[in-house]
Amino acid sequence: METTSKKAIKGGEFLIRETEASDIFIPEEWNEEQLMIAQSCKDFLAQEIFPNLDKIDAQEEGLTVKLLNKAAELGLLGLSVPESLGGFEKDFVTGMLATEVLGAAHSFAVSISAHTGIGTLPILYYGNEAQKKKYIPKLASGEWKACYCLTEPSAGSDANSGKTKAVLTADGKHYILNGQKMWITNGGFADIFTVFAKIDNDENLSAFIVEKSFGGITLNPEEHKMGIKGSSTRQVFFNDCKVPVENLLSDRQNGFKIAVNILNLGRIKLAAAALGASKEVSSKAIQYANERQQFGRPLAKYGAIRYKIAEQAIRIYAVESALYRCTQNVEDSINSLAAGGMEHGKAILKGVEQFAAEAAMLKVAGSEALDYTVDEGVQIYGGMGYSADAPMERAYRDSRINRIFEGTNEINRLLTVDMLLKRAMKGELDLMGPAMKISSELMSVPDMGGDDSALFAPEKKYIANFKKAVLMVAGAAAQKLMMELAKEQEVLMNIADMVIDLYVTESLMLRVEKLCGIRGEAACKEQLDMLRVYLNDAADRINKNGKEAINSFSEGDEQRMMLMGLKRFTKTEPYNSKEGRRRVAAKLITENKYCF
């Protein structure tokens, strides 16, 4: 792949640019303050959440509100809020770390993230000065709790089709709000509702800050859910609810943009929360495997169990690598925009928007890594995994919502490809140029040269080839199907999975390379094993998805040529994954917890 002169990477550029390991942030680089905040979150979970999980799930009256107030006392509701509005003004990376740790809190993780994320951020980032001064300090202190009302019975993924209406009164002082919202997290105890509705017959949604005290708000009983039973989830009805005109959030018809941008933030934060939950589950599975005896030996002595323990850790470590690579990219983008004179709140939204495709990919990767981890966690526990008296049953049920929250994983896969192609069409990302070069490369003799003896030389070559595979398939699909590509969802899913595997694998390699530079190769043996196992599996997945896509839109010589190219671009040298996983598992079993 061609490299450019060193400059800040833009969203999607990982496809066409080589990233240096020195340019990414890795979790092994947390500073002392960040580690203290993480420990504060862990202590809060140990003291207040884990002992109360059954009571939380039973929705004991007032308990979640009480716990949110305790979190507020520790400053956890205002980490990302400016000091001038009663918060701690921590950077994006630090906020992500806190989100990760609190992600292990089961139902409470949903309650706190809904309050601090979709409940608070629309007002913080889109509110005018008066709105921010009125609401944000009370949300940061926990005096008021918040929720976000977007979804309707007939408007889920297609959010802009919502039917809730707002009509201006004759005196021009209020909007009268009428409509129904569903799946509203924190709806049962929220004081502040960010509500999306169409004014008159507008094409696009507008957003309103609605106080419960305005009246005209009624709630259905709590929903009975498969998991996250302890989070309040209600239907909310607005019946002639009078909203002062000054409570219109941002401009008229800007609601859909607010929703999209807040979802971008929500997606990357959901990946962090899923990561935190995965680590907790992994540790419990390792501990159980060490304790449980069968046939006179601990479960952890058996190869089939060691495979599961290692694979859980490998997927967790890979997602974590990609998450904090992207988080730092967002942070750098925010700082660059703010340094150029952009207001900080707007810079955050713009910085996240720049990496919206990566956020969508991380949401998919994080939620699916968690689902794998809890599924195998249940299996390691065996019969006890199915018992509500052991921790895996709750973890298994609670994890499932994450593939639906913040846009389903199917929607996020489609968005990933859509956003990358749109950036290419706008001239912001040159995908077609490199794709055309790869097409001509297919006609040439493969380059067998290069010194593969240097550490990471083979891995870098493989990843450069993965990029070629993605660009070849995506470029050919876009050229062949053109406007019809949007209707070919199966092809888009194949391409999205190729892109996700590429991004996560490259992130993992860069992290391990940087770590080896800091600690030395000898101290990173298990991390090197994790990289090589993951990379070899990713090569197979990229090959399979590429083959399915190519076979669905091409035929004849063109098809044969691309399949040959795909085989070339996903070829790796033989590697003993069994032994690699065994070494990773041995480290985890010795440490008796997730330790990477």
ROFIBA-660655 format. One line per 3 residues: for each residue x, y, z of C-alpha. Coordinates in pm, whole numbers, plus 50000, padded with zeros to 5 digits. Example, Ala and Ser with C-alpha at 12.3 -4.5 7.8 and 13.67 -1.06 7.14 Angstrom:
2
51230 49550 50780 | 51367 49894 50714
REM end
This chain:
596
50000 50000 50000 | 50111 50355 49941 | 50176 50573 50245
50122 50945 50268 | 50333 51200 50449 | 50253 51187 50819
49934 51374 50903 | 49628 51311 51118 | 49431 51023 50979
49073 51084 50868 | 48778 50853 50908 | 48792 50562 50664
49151 50635 50563 | 49274 50317 50729 | 49162 50147 50406
49414 50332 50193 | 49681 50450 50436 | 49940 50264 50635
49925 50361 51002 | 50239 50363 51214 | 50223 50184 51550
50369 50494 51715 | 50067 50696 51599 | 49803 50498 51788
49702 50497 52154 | 49706 50164 52335 | 49540 50086 52672
49880 49997 52820 | 49948 50375 52811 | 49679 50490 53057
49810 50767 53284 | 49777 50768 53662 | 49466 50987 53671
49286 50769 53415 | 49371 50455 53613 | 49240 50621 53930
48908 50702 53760 | 48884 50343 53634 | 48954 50213 53985
48690 50445 54129 | 48439 50295 53883 | 48547 49939 53976
48512 50014 54346 | 48164 50157 54288 | 48060 49838 54107
48206 49615 54378 | 48045 49806 54665 | 47713 49923 54522
47618 49726 54210 | 47734 49364 54225 | 47588 49301 54575
47253 49442 54458 | 47211 49279 54115 | 46904 49076 54216
46738 49379 54375 | 46816 49590 54068 | 46667 49326 53837
46357 49308 54060 | 46329 49688 54013 | 46317 49749 54388
46140 50081 54432 | 46380 50376 54415 | 46698 50164 54406
46826 50264 54060 | 46762 50631 54136 | 46950 50593 54465
47242 50426 54287 | 47249 50698 54022 | 47270 50953 54303
47565 50764 54454 | 47733 50759 54113 | 47673 51135 54092
47847 51185 54427 | 48156 51022 54276 | 48133 51252 53974
48044 50970 53735 | 47743 51152 53587 | 47947 51457 53492
48280 51323 53366 | 48231 51469 53017 | 48049 51784 53130
48243 52115 53132 | 48354 52244 53473 | 48154 52562 53411
47838 52347 53407 | 47919 52141 53714 | 48120 51858 53557
48478 51732 53550 | 48554 51805 53182 | 48755 51489 53119
48868 51414 52765 | 48700 51172 52527 | 48946 50889 52594
48901 50910 52973 | 48523 50916 52935 | 48546 50603 52720
48749 50422 52986 | 48484 50497 53250 | 48214 50377 53008
48407 50054 52959 | 48444 49977 53330 | 48081 50061 53407
47976 49836 53118 | 48013 49540 53356 | 47718 49671 53564
47446 49474 53382 | 47113 49664 53393 | 47264 49957 53581
47512 50007 53295 | 47213 50074 53071 | 47056 50319 53317
47372 50524 53375 | 47475 50528 53008 | 47126 50639 52901
47142 50926 53151 | 47497 51042 53077 | 47478 50972 52703
47153 51012 52511 | 46987 51180 52811 | 47243 51455 52870
47446 51500 52553 | 47176 51634 52315 | 47127 51928 52552
47498 51969 52618 | 47595 51969 52251 | 47289 52126 52087
47137 52340 52361 | 47171 52717 52368 | 47345 52882 52664
47023 52927 52861 | 46921 52564 52810 | 47263 52434 52909
47278 52649 53223 | 46928 52542 53326 | 46956 52168 53270
47315 52042 53254 | 47427 52118 53615 | 47123 51934 53751
47182 51638 53518 | 47553 51625 53612 | 47469 51635 53984
47197 51373 53949 | 46928 51606 54084 | 46740 51543 53758
46746 51217 53564 | 46716 51208 53186 | 46584 50994 52903
46564 51014 52523 | 46240 50965 52331 | 46302 50875 51966
46160 50527 51889 | 45789 50483 51812 | 45577 50173 51743
45606 50234 51368 | 45946 50410 51368 | 46249 50207 51480
46545 50193 51241 | 46355 50439 51020 | 46354 50701 51296
46263 50998 51075 | 45923 50842 50999 | 45800 50916 51354
45443 51042 51388 | 45466 51242 51713 | 45345 51596 51634
45413 51942 51774 | 45178 52232 51696 | 45245 52596 51787
44974 52761 51999 | 44791 53066 51867 | 44982 53297 52103
45314 53149 51981 | 45433 53070 52335 | 45405 52690 52345
45420 52379 52130 | 45148 52126 52198 | 45300 51779 52182
45101 51466 52099 | 45232 51118 52029 | 45362 50787 52159
45720 50671 52222 | 45836 50322 52313 | 46141 50140 52455
46230 50453 52654 | 46516 50371 52890 | 46487 50551 53227
46131 50647 53128 | 45990 50538 53465 | 46185 50788 53673
46312 51054 53429 | 46257 51422 53504 | 46380 51541 53164
46276 51394 52827 | 46450 51479 52499 | 46158 51426 52261
46170 51404 51882 | 45859 51519 51693 | 45759 51683 51366
45629 52037 51379 | 45313 52057 51167 | 45388 51867 50845
45764 51911 50843 | 45967 51657 50650 | 46223 51617 50930
46206 51579 51306 | 46265 51857 51554 | 46379 51802 51913
46233 51936 52238 | 46346 51944 52601 | 46041 51835 52797
46014 51848 53176 | 45792 51590 53342 | 45641 51878 53541
45494 52023 53218 | 45212 51769 53249 | 45036 51578 52973
45278 51286 53011 | 45159 50935 53096 | 45352 50609 53115
45266 50247 53046 | 45381 49989 53304 | 45739 49864 53289
45813 49638 52993 | 45888 49271 53065 | 46217 49204 52889
46443 48908 52815 | 46739 49080 52979 | 46848 49410 53136
46543 49357 53357 | 46659 49618 53608 | 46657 49907 53362
46336 50107 53346 | 46180 50069 52999 | 45844 50231 52939
45613 50353 52669 | 45563 50728 52705 | 45251 50911 52587
45230 51285 52524 | 44873 51413 52542 | 44849 51787 52476
45181 51835 52656 | 45259 52211 52667 | 45624 52278 52587
45751 52640 52604 | 45888 52757 52267 | 46225 52824 52431
46253 52447 52487 | 46292 52373 52116 | 46638 52214 52101
46854 52356 51823 | 46681 52459 51500 | 46350 52343 51362
46389 52020 51160 | 46737 51963 51304 | 46615 51674 51520
46711 51399 51281 | 47066 51533 51261 | 47080 51545 51642
46957 51186 51660 | 47214 51063 51405 | 47507 51239 51571
47412 51127 51922 | 47379 50772 51785 | 47733 50796 51646
47851 50871 51999 | 47627 50602 52143 | 47768 50336 51911
48131 50375 52007 | 48032 50398 52375 | 47825 50082 52345
48135 49905 52213 | 48319 50021 52527 | 48041 49902 52758
48032 49563 52582 | 48409 49540 52627 | 48379 49600 53002
48108 49336 53030 | 48319 49090 52827 | 48619 49126 53059
48404 49059 53366 | 48251 48748 53207 | 48592 48622 53093
48732 48649 53446 | 48437 48463 53595 | 48467 48187 53333
48840 48145 53405 | 48781 48132 53780 | 48507 47871 53743
48722 47662 53511 | 48998 47665 53773 | 48760 47568 54057
48532 47312 53890 | 48665 46955 53900 | 48560 46687 53655
48722 46343 53611 | 48961 46437 53891 | 49100 46750 53722
48998 47118 53701 | 48810 47209 53383 | 49097 47445 53301
49321 47145 53234 | 49116 47037 52931 | 49200 47154 52579
48839 47216 52476 | 48793 47455 52771 | 49131 47619 52715
49026 47691 52357 | 48717 47878 52482 | 48907 48074 52748
49175 48179 52499 | 48930 48267 52223 | 48726 48486 52459
49042 48677 52552 | 49166 48707 52194 | 48838 48861 52077
48825 49096 52377 | 49184 49212 52326 | 49127 49267 51954
48814 49478 52005 | 48983 49676 52281 | 49273 49752 52044
49036 49888 51779 | 48822 50079 52030 | 49101 50285 52178
49275 50335 51844 | 48953 50494 51718 | 48885 50679 52044
49224 50851 52025 | 49165 50934 51657 | 48838 51101 51761
49014 51285 52045 | 49281 51413 51805 | 49013 51527 51562
48824 51707 51842 | 49141 51886 51955 | 49229 51986 51600
48881 52130 51536 | 48878 52312 51872 | 49225 52455 51804
49085 52588 51476 | 48825 52790 51668 | 48528 52551 51674
48322 52550 51994 | 48419 52243 52200 | 48078 52074 52199
48051 52112 51821 | 48409 51988 51784 | 48318 51669 51974
48020 51600 51746 | 48223 51676 51434 | 48514 51465 51556
48287 51167 51620 | 48107 51223 51288 | 48446 51204 51112
48479 50848 51246 | 48112 50746 51220 | 48194 50443 51002
48448 50320 51257 | 48194 50377 51538 | 47941 50161 51352
48204 49889 51299 | 48303 49894 51665 | 47942 49866 51776
47912 49546 51571 | 48250 49406 51675 | 48202 49488 52044
47850 49352 52079 | 47934 49033 51889 | 48252 48973 52090
48041 49005 52407 | 47784 48761 52271 | 48057 48507 52196
48210 48558 52540 | 47883 48510 52733 | 47778 48215 52519
48101 48031 52587 | 48084 48150 52948 | 47756 47961 52986
47915 47657 52822 | 48216 47660 53055 | 47980 47673 53354
47783 47382 53205 | 47458 47315 53391 | 47534 47595 53635
47558 47831 53340 | 47187 47782 53289 | 47103 47842 53654
46988 48183 53774 | 47193 48116 54090 | 47516 48153 53891
47634 48470 53709 | 47633 48350 53348 | 47256 48327 53307
47212 48699 53372 | 47515 48790 53158 | 47381 48582 52869
47037 48746 52874 | 47170 49097 52931 | 47414 49081 52640
47158 49012 52370 | 47012 49363 52353 | 47346 49510 52244
47305 49382 51889 | 46977 49577 51870 | 47053 49894 52072
47193 50203 51893 | 47085 50071 51554 | 47076 49697 51487
47399 49531 51380 | 47247 49483 51035 | 47180 49858 51007
47531 49933 51132 | 47686 49701 50875 | 47488 49870 50597
47582 50213 50734 | 47952 50123 50743 | 47968 50061 50368
47724 50342 50288 | 47926 50601 50482 | 48256 50494 50329
48116 50502 49974 | 47950 50841 50033 | 48279 50983 50155
48444 50847 49841 | 48176 51006 49618 | 48223 51341 49794
48595 51325 49722 | 48682 51300 50093 | 48821 50948 50059
48993 50814 49748 | 48876 50454 49733 | 48834 50413 49359
49192 50511 49270 | 49349 50236 49484 | 49072 49993 49379
49157 50051 49010 | 49528 49992 49082 | 49442 49659 49241
49239 49562 48934 | 49546 49614 48716 | 49761 49429 48973
49544 49120 48919 | 49679 49098 48565 | 50043 49106 48681
50271 48839 48824 | 50249 48835 49208 | 50543 48998 49388
50703 48720 49592 | 50984 48939 49724 | 51034 49107 50058
51215 49009 50379 | 50971 48831 50612 | 51230 48771 50883
51176 49105 51059 | 50923 49107 51344 | 50577 49203 51209
50693 49196 50845 | 50464 48902 50756 | 50170 49049 50949
50209 49386 50778 | 50217 49218 50439 | 49902 49020 50521
49716 49332 50631 | 49827 49526 50322 | 49681 49238 50120
49358 49237 50323 | 49317 49602 50223 | 49360 49502 49861
49096 49230 49902 | 48846 49477 50050 | 48912 49745 49789
48894 49493 49505 | 48557 49353 49615 | 48403 49686 49720
48529 49862 49407 | 48403 49591 49174 | 48066 49577 49350
48023 49955 49329 | 48126 49960 48962 | 47918 49661 48861
47601 49723 49062 | 47614 50105 49080 | 47279 50238 49205
47152 49882 49258 | 47419 49817 49524 | 47200 49971 49796
46941 49698 49732 | 47197 49417 49747 | 47209 49394 50125
47376 49054 50130 | 47670 49192 49930 | 47690 49497 50156
47696 49268 50462 | 47984 49069 50310 | 48181 49386 50240
48107 49527 50587 | 48234 49212 50755 | 48552 49227 50546
48606 49590 50648 | 48541 49516 51017 | 48785 49223 51016
49047 49437 50844 | 49010 49728 51088 | 49015 49515 51402
49307 49301 51281 | 49517 49602 51183 | 49438 49769 51518
49545 49455 51703 | 49870 49434 51507 | 49954 49800 51569
49888 49760 51941 | 50109 49452 51973 | 50381 49616 51764
50378 49925 51986 | 50373 49712 52300 | 50673 49512 52180
50854 49840 52123 | 50782 49941 52483 | 50830 49610 52668
51037 49402 52429 | 50935 49094 52231 | 51007 48848 52513
50752 49019 52742 | 50478 49010 52477 | 50469 48641 52384
50099 48592 52458 | 50006 48915 52278 | 50196 48794 51970
50008 48465 51991 | 49675 48649 52015 | 49765 48855 51710
49865 48553 51501 | 49560 48347 51596 | 49324 48635 51522
49496 48728 51198 | 49480 48375 51057 | 49112 48343 51145
49042 48687 50997 | 49212 48584 50671 | 48969 48293 50639
48667 48511 50718 | 48774 48779 50470 | 48821 48510 50206
48477 48361 50271 | 48296 48696 50266 | 48488 48810 49959
48406 48486 49776 | 48035 48514 49857 | 48025 48873 49734
48222 48805 49413 | 48008 48502 49327 | 47691 48705 49369
47766 48985 49121 | 48021 48853 48869 | 48073 48560 48635
48310 48421 48371 | 48667 48544 48335 | 48607 48847 48555
48486 48622 48837 | 48776 48380 48799 | 49028 48666 48801
48884 48821 49119 | 48865 48485 49296 | 49230 48423 49212
49315 48769 49342 | 49114 48708 49660 | 49297 48382 49722
49628 48564 49678 | 49528 48851 49908 | 49407 48626 50190
49690 48373 50183 | 49886 48331 50508 | 50169 48098 50603
50076 47797 50820 | 50051 47878 51192 | 49977 47642 51481
49672 47815 51631 | 49618 47532 51878 | 49952 47595 52048
49902 47973 52028 | 49568 47947 52207 | 49713 47707 52464
49984 47957 52556 | 49728 48238 52589 | 49500 48016 52799
49790 47912 53026 | 49859 48276 53111 | 49491 48347 53186
49454 48033 53397 | 49767 48117 53598 | 49645 48471 53660
49292 48338 53737 | 49132 48633 53553 | 49129 48826 53225
49474 48982 53254 | 49567 49148 52925
REM end
